[in-house]
Amino acid sequence: MKQTKVESAIESTANIATGFVISWCVWMFVVTPLIQAGYLQAGPAHDAFYITSIFTVTSWLRSYFWRRYFNAGMHKVAHQWAKRLTKTTKKEHINDWPTRE
């Protein structure tokens, strides 16, 4: 089954949100200790390459996990969320807006 636009947005949002948290954790618990231990002192170009490689691999693994997660049946859960998000019609949504008095 093909994903809807809302389901794709849910997958993308989950990927980005976890990416922010995971990248912070990788920086704090992987990269910073490597710098403090002296493993990343080969020069700025080499250090940048190693750090970028760490984040690239982490990002690839995270994206792969989310893609497999949503394609392995979790798209049904995303589809239910999408239905809930888009359940209200435009007219109902507009009527819920606060009005000036």
N, C-alpha and C positions, 0 to 999 in steps of 0.2 A: 504494500500500500504506500502510496506517495504521501509525503508530509504536506500539510496545509501551510500557508504562510505563517499562521499563528503558532503552529507547532514548531516550525523552523525558528521562529523568534524565541520561543521558550527554550529550545535547545541552545541557541546562540547565547541567550542571556545566562543560562546555567554555565555554559563554557566560559564566558567572560567573568562572571562573578567568582567562580572557583579559580579561574586563572589569576585573579588579583590576589586572592588569599594564598594560593600555592606559590606564586612568585615571591611574595613577602616571606613565606616560610623557607623557601629555597635560599633566598638572600640571607636570612638570619641564621639558618641552621646548616647550610652547605657552603655558600660562597664566603661569608664572613669568617668562619673557622679556617677555611683554606687560606685566606689572606693572612689571618693572624698566625697560622702555623708556618707561614713562609713559603707555601707551595706555589703561590701566584706572585712571584717576583722575578719572572724571566724578562720583563720589559713590558711597556704599555701595550704594544701590539699583540704580543703573545697572551698577556693577561686578558685583554679584551676578547680575543678569540676563544679562550677557554671559558670565560664567563658567558659569552654569547652561546657557545655550544651547550653549556649546561642548561640555559634557559630554553634553547631551541628543542632539545630532547624532552625536557619537562613539558613544554607546550604541545609537542607532538603526541606524547603519551596521554596528556589530559584530553586533547581533542579526539584522539582515537577512542579513549574510554567513553566519552560522552556520545560519540557517534554510534558505537556498538550498543551502548545502553539504550539509546532511543530507538535504534533499529531492531533491538531484540525484544520487542513487545512493549517497551515502555512508551512507544509512540501512542499506545492506547490511553495511557494515563495523560500524556500531553494533549491528546485529542479531547479527553474529558475536560481538562483545564481550559482548552481553547473554547469548547462549547460554553463553559461557564462564563468565560470572559466576554464572549460575543453574544450572550443570551439576550441582553437587553437591546431593544431596538433603538434607533436614533431618536425617535420621538420620546420614548421613556427616558432616555439619557438626557435629553434637553430639558425635560420637565423636572428633572432632579436638580438642576442648577439653581443656586440661590438667586433670588430676584431682588432688585432694589425697591425699597419702599419709601 
